[in-house]
Amino acid sequence: MESRNQTSALEFILLGLAENPNHETLLFILFLLMYVVTVVGNLLIILAISSDPHLHTPMYFFLANLSWVDFCLATNTVPQMLVNIQSKSKSISYPRCLTQMYFFHFIGIMDSILIAAMAYDRFVAICHPLHYTTIMSPRLCGLLVGGPWLFSFVISLTHILLMARLVFCGHNELPHYFCDLTPLLRLSCTDTTINQIFVLIVAGMVIATPFFCILASYARIIVAIWKVPSVGGRKKAFSTCSSHLSVVALFYGTTIGVYLCPSSVRTAVKEKASAVMYTAVTPMLNPFIYSLRNRDLKGALRKLINRKITASS
């Protein structure tokens, strides 16, 4: 029995999104287009910010890092799904599954903390404008980005070490399109109590805590904006936050549903729909959300594209 258990854990079958095989071609085209838009959009944001000295500010520093994280998040999951659809092979080896899960959690934690750091940046800019340059120093910005990389590494590695101790016997079909933690825990035939407790602790630290910090920041921001005497001044102050609020709603609306809602109300279909939102849709939309209403960023993107066109002609 022990040998069979170990053998069965050598690979998993990713059932993917399509219950009907006839829909797989449509899914392949759709997700390929979404991935191309994600890659081009996020890399353009990074190039535009890095090439324009006027955008070398804390806000755009965080945005460039968020774009890189979004690019990595989509790259960790979508290409593997496209390969599985194209090759008609849905299997993934146990080591590759753990590797994908490691990077998924590593990048996801970074995403959550970066969004919270951007909220703090907006709070300082609006509530303490005279001290903004002093507070948001290069050293603090480096800590707000560098610290989470180390934190994400430790948390994600702990997830994988706890997962590696589990035994998977018999059923190895994963009702998902990538190796996510919660569906994998359901497949284990050993006690997963420690894993589930750790999931809740981590979800509290990296989802609930940043989310409540964002709410607290925006509560102070709203109070500060309300005190601005002119309507035009209030609109201008709020417009600097609207893009970030859209990203907060997209990201936390889906992740809270997956990792903090009771298991009794979660289904495989809901989990896959939420996963599509934060691994494919949100990374694709973020460049549009941040660039369409931002004159400085749109100007930097136009300069970048014009330079490329001039250089190629």
Contacts in CASP RR format, 6 or more apart in sequence:
PFRMAT RR
TARGET T0000
AUTHOR 0000-0000-0000
METHOD contacts of the structure
MODEL  1
MESRNQTSALEFILLGLAENPNHETLLFILFLLMYVVTVVGNLLIILAIS
SDPHLHTPMYFFLANLSWVDFCLATNTVPQMLVNIQSKSKSISYPRCLTQ
MYFFHFIGIMDSILIAAMAYDRFVAICHPLHYTTIMSPRLCGLLVGGPWL
FSFVISLTHILLMARLVFCGHNELPHYFCDLTPLLRLSCTDTTINQIFVL
IVAGMVIATPFFCILASYARIIVAIWKVPSVGGRKKAFSTCSSHLSVVAL
FYGTTIGVYLCPSSVRTAVKEKASAVMYTAVTPMLNPFIYSLRNRDLKGA
LRKLINRKITASS
4 169 0 8 1.000
4 170 0 8 1.000
5 167 0 8 1.000
5 168 0 8 1.000
5 169 0 8 1.000
5 170 0 8 1.000
5 189 0 8 1.000
6 167 0 8 1.000
8 168 0 8 1.000
8 169 0 8 1.000
8 170 0 8 1.000
8 172 0 8 1.000
9 94 0 8 1.000
9 167 0 8 1.000
9 168 0 8 1.000
9 169 0 8 1.000
9 172 0 8 1.000
10 93 0 8 1.000
10 94 0 8 1.000
11 91 0 8 1.000
11 92 0 8 1.000
11 93 0 8 1.000
11 94 0 8 1.000
11 97 0 8 1.000
11 172 0 8 1.000
12 91 0 8 1.000
12 92 0 8 1.000
12 94 0 8 1.000
12 97 0 8 1.000
12 168 0 8 1.000
12 172 0 8 1.000
12 173 0 8 1.000
12 174 0 8 1.000
12 179 0 8 1.000
12 184 0 8 1.000
12 187 0 8 1.000
13 90 0 8 1.000
13 91 0 8 1.000
13 92 0 8 1.000
13 172 0 8 1.000
13 173 0 8 1.000
13 174 0 8 1.000
14 81 0 8 1.000
14 84 0 8 1.000
14 90 0 8 1.000
14 91 0 8 1.000
14 92 0 8 1.000
14 174 0 8 1.000
14 176 0 8 1.000
14 177 0 8 1.000
14 178 0 8 1.000
14 179 0 8 1.000
15 90 0 8 1.000
15 173 0 8 1.000
15 174 0 8 1.000
15 175 0 8 1.000
15 176 0 8 1.000
15 177 0 8 1.000
16 81 0 8 1.000
16 84 0 8 1.000
16 90 0 8 1.000
16 175 0 8 1.000
16 176 0 8 1.000
16 177 0 8 1.000
16 272 0 8 1.000
17 27 0 8 1.000
17 81 0 8 1.000
17 177 0 8 1.000
17 272 0 8 1.000
17 276 0 8 1.000
18 24 0 8 1.000
18 27 0 8 1.000
24 85 0 8 1.000
25 85 0 8 1.000
27 85 0 8 1.000
28 82 0 8 1.000
28 85 0 8 1.000
28 86 0 8 1.000
31 78 0 8 1.000
31 81 0 8 1.000
31 82 0 8 1.000
31 280 0 8 1.000
32 82 0 8 1.000
34 78 0 8 1.000
34 280 0 8 1.000
34 281 0 8 1.000
34 284 0 8 1.000
35 74 0 8 1.000
35 75 0 8 1.000
35 78 0 8 1.000
35 79 0 8 1.000
35 82 0 8 1.000
35 280 0 8 1.000
37 284 0 8 1.000
38 70 0 8 1.000
38 71 0 8 1.000
38 74 0 8 1.000
38 78 0 8 1.000
38 280 0 8 1.000
38 283 0 8 1.000
38 284 0 8 1.000
39 71 0 8 1.000
39 74 0 8 1.000
39 75 0 8 1.000
41 67 0 8 1.000
41 287 0 8 1.000
42 67 0 8 1.000
42 68 0 8 1.000
42 70 0 8 1.000
42 71 0 8 1.000
42 283 0 8 1.000
42 286 0 8 1.000
42 287 0 8 1.000
43 67 0 8 1.000
43 71 0 8 1.000
44 287 0 8 1.000
44 301 0 8 1.000
44 304 0 8 1.000
45 63 0 8 1.000
45 64 0 8 1.000
45 67 0 8 1.000
45 287 0 8 1.000
45 290 0 8 1.000
45 291 0 8 1.000
45 297 0 8 1.000
45 301 0 8 1.000
46 64 0 8 1.000
46 67 0 8 1.000
46 68 0 8 1.000
46 71 0 8 1.000
47 304 0 8 1.000
48 55 0 8 1.000
48 297 0 8 1.000
48 300 0 8 1.000
48 301 0 8 1.000
48 303 0 8 1.000
48 304 0 8 1.000
49 55 0 8 1.000
49 56 0 8 1.000
49 60 0 8 1.000
49 61 0 8 1.000
49 63 0 8 1.000
49 64 0 8 1.000
49 297 0 8 1.000
49 300 0 8 1.000
50 64 0 8 1.000
51 300 0 8 1.000
51 303 0 8 1.000
51 304 0 8 1.000
51 307 0 8 1.000
52 300 0 8 1.000
52 303 0 8 1.000
52 304 0 8 1.000
54 296 0 8 1.000
54 300 0 8 1.000
55 296 0 8 1.000
55 297 0 8 1.000
55 300 0 8 1.000
58 121 0 8 1.000
58 136 0 8 1.000
58 141 0 8 1.000
59 118 0 8 1.000
59 121 0 8 1.000
59 122 0 8 1.000
59 125 0 8 1.000
60 297 0 8 1.000
61 141 0 8 1.000
61 145 0 8 1.000
62 114 0 8 1.000
62 117 0 8 1.000
62 118 0 8 1.000
62 121 0 8 1.000
62 141 0 8 1.000
62 144 0 8 1.000
62 145 0 8 1.000
63 118 0 8 1.000
63 290 0 8 1.000
65 114 0 8 1.000
65 145 0 8 1.000
66 111 0 8 1.000
66 114 0 8 1.000
66 115 0 8 1.000
66 118 0 8 1.000
66 247 0 8 1.000
66 286 0 8 1.000
67 286 0 8 1.000
67 287 0 8 1.000
69 107 0 8 1.000
69 108 0 8 1.000
69 110 0 8 1.000
69 111 0 8 1.000
69 114 0 8 1.000
70 111 0 8 1.000
70 282 0 8 1.000
70 283 0 8 1.000
70 286 0 8 1.000
71 283 0 8 1.000
72 103 0 8 1.000
72 107 0 8 1.000
73 104 0 8 1.000
73 107 0 8 1.000
73 108 0 8 1.000
73 111 0 8 1.000
73 278 0 8 1.000
73 279 0 8 1.000
73 283 0 8 1.000
74 279 0 8 1.000
74 280 0 8 1.000
74 283 0 8 1.000
74 284 0 8 1.000
76 100 0 8 1.000
76 103 0 8 1.000
76 104 0 8 1.000
76 107 0 8 1.000
76 178 0 8 1.000
76 279 0 8 1.000
77 100 0 8 1.000
77 104 0 8 1.000
77 177 0 8 1.000
77 178 0 8 1.000
77 275 0 8 1.000
77 279 0 8 1.000
77 280 0 8 1.000
78 279 0 8 1.000
78 280 0 8 1.000
80 92 0 8 1.000
80 100 0 8 1.000
80 178 0 8 1.000
81 177 0 8 1.000
81 178 0 8 1.000
84 90 0 8 1.000
84 92 0 8 1.000
84 177 0 8 1.000
92 100 0 8 1.000
92 179 0 8 1.000
97 179 0 8 1.000
97 184 0 8 1.000
98 160 0 8 1.000
98 163 0 8 1.000
98 164 0 8 1.000
98 179 0 8 1.000
100 178 0 8 1.000
100 179 0 8 1.000
101 159 0 8 1.000
101 160 0 8 1.000
101 163 0 8 1.000
101 179 0 8 1.000
101 180 0 8 1.000
101 181 0 8 1.000
101 184 0 8 1.000
102 156 0 8 1.000
102 157 0 8 1.000
102 159 0 8 1.000
102 160 0 8 1.000
103 156 0 8 1.000
104 178 0 8 1.000
104 179 0 8 1.000
104 180 0 8 1.000
104 279 0 8 1.000
105 152 0 8 1.000
105 155 0 8 1.000
105 156 0 8 1.000
105 159 0 8 1.000
105 181 0 8 1.000
106 152 0 8 1.000
106 153 0 8 1.000
106 156 0 8 1.000
107 152 0 8 1.000
108 152 0 8 1.000
108 206 0 8 1.000
109 148 0 8 1.000
109 151 0 8 1.000
109 152 0 8 1.000
109 155 0 8 1.000
109 156 0 8 1.000
109 202 0 8 1.000
109 206 0 8 1.000
110 148 0 8 1.000
110 149 0 8 1.000
110 152 0 8 1.000
111 251 0 8 1.000
112 206 0 8 1.000
112 207 0 8 1.000
112 210 0 8 1.000
112 251 0 8 1.000
112 252 0 8 1.000
112 255 0 8 1.000
113 148 0 8 1.000
113 151 0 8 1.000
113 152 0 8 1.000
113 206 0 8 1.000
113 210 0 8 1.000
114 145 0 8 1.000
114 148 0 8 1.000
115 210 0 8 1.000
115 214 0 8 1.000
115 244 0 8 1.000
115 247 0 8 1.000
115 248 0 8 1.000
115 251 0 8 1.000
115 252 0 8 1.000
116 210 0 8 1.000
116 211 0 8 1.000
116 213 0 8 1.000
116 214 0 8 1.000
117 144 0 8 1.000
117 145 0 8 1.000
117 148 0 8 1.000
118 244 0 8 1.000
119 213 0 8 1.000
119 214 0 8 1.000
119 217 0 8 1.000
119 218 0 8 1.000
119 244 0 8 1.000
119 248 0 8 1.000
120 144 0 8 1.000
120 213 0 8 1.000
120 217 0 8 1.000
121 136 0 8 1.000
122 217 0 8 1.000
122 221 0 8 1.000
122 240 0 8 1.000
122 241 0 8 1.000
122 244 0 8 1.000
123 217 0 8 1.000
123 218 0 8 1.000
123 220 0 8 1.000
123 221 0 8 1.000
124 131 0 8 1.000
124 132 0 8 1.000
124 135 0 8 1.000
124 136 0 8 1.000
125 132 0 8 1.000
125 136 0 8 1.000
125 240 0 8 1.000
126 221 0 8 1.000
126 224 0 8 1.000
126 225 0 8 1.000
126 237 0 8 1.000
126 240 0 8 1.000
126 241 0 8 1.000
127 220 0 8 1.000
127 221 0 8 1.000
127 224 0 8 1.000
128 135 0 8 1.000
155 202 0 8 1.000
155 205 0 8 1.000
155 206 0 8 1.000
158 198 0 8 1.000
159 181 0 8 1.000
159 198 0 8 1.000
159 202 0 8 1.000
162 194 0 8 1.000
162 195 0 8 1.000
162 198 0 8 1.000
163 181 0 8 1.000
163 184 0 8 1.000
163 195 0 8 1.000
166 185 0 8 1.000
166 188 0 8 1.000
166 190 0 8 1.000
166 192 0 8 1.000
166 195 0 8 1.000
167 188 0 8 1.000
167 189 0 8 1.000
167 190 0 8 1.000
168 187 0 8 1.000
168 188 0 8 1.000
168 189 0 8 1.000
169 189 0 8 1.000
170 189 0 8 1.000
171 187 0 8 1.000
172 187 0 8 1.000
174 183 0 8 1.000
174 184 0 8 1.000
174 187 0 8 1.000
175 183 0 8 1.000
175 268 0 8 1.000
175 272 0 8 1.000
176 183 0 8 1.000
176 268 0 8 1.000
176 271 0 8 1.000
176 272 0 8 1.000
176 275 0 8 1.000
177 272 0 8 1.000
177 275 0 8 1.000
178 275 0 8 1.000
178 279 0 8 1.000
180 271 0 8 1.000
180 275 0 8 1.000
181 195 0 8 1.000
181 199 0 8 1.000
182 199 0 8 1.000
182 258 0 8 1.000
182 259 0 8 1.000
182 266 0 8 1.000
182 271 0 8 1.000
183 268 0 8 1.000
183 271 0 8 1.000
185 192 0 8 1.000
185 195 0 8 1.000
185 196 0 8 1.000
185 199 0 8 1.000
199 259 0 8 1.000
203 259 0 8 1.000
203 260 0 8 1.000
204 260 0 8 1.000
207 252 0 8 1.000
207 255 0 8 1.000
207 256 0 8 1.000
207 259 0 8 1.000
207 260 0 8 1.000
208 256 0 8 1.000
208 260 0 8 1.000
211 248 0 8 1.000
211 252 0 8 1.000
211 256 0 8 1.000
214 248 0 8 1.000
214 252 0 8 1.000
218 241 0 8 1.000
218 245 0 8 1.000
221 237 0 8 1.000
221 241 0 8 1.000
224 237 0 8 1.000
225 234 0 8 1.000
225 237 0 8 1.000
225 238 0 8 1.000
226 234 0 8 1.000
228 234 0 8 1.000
228 237 0 8 1.000
239 293 0 8 1.000
242 293 0 8 1.000
243 289 0 8 1.000
243 290 0 8 1.000
243 293 0 8 1.000
243 294 0 8 1.000
246 289 0 8 1.000
247 282 0 8 1.000
247 286 0 8 1.000
247 289 0 8 1.000
247 290 0 8 1.000
250 277 0 8 1.000
250 278 0 8 1.000
250 281 0 8 1.000
250 282 0 8 1.000
250 285 0 8 1.000
251 278 0 8 1.000
251 282 0 8 1.000
254 274 0 8 1.000
254 275 0 8 1.000
254 277 0 8 1.000
254 278 0 8 1.000
254 282 0 8 1.000
255 274 0 8 1.000
255 278 0 8 1.000
257 266 0 8 1.000
257 270 0 8 1.000
257 274 0 8 1.000
258 266 0 8 1.000
258 271 0 8 1.000
258 274 0 8 1.000
258 275 0 8 1.000
290 297 0 8 1.000
291 297 0 8 1.000
291 298 0 8 1.000
291 301 0 8 1.000
292 298 0 8 1.000
END
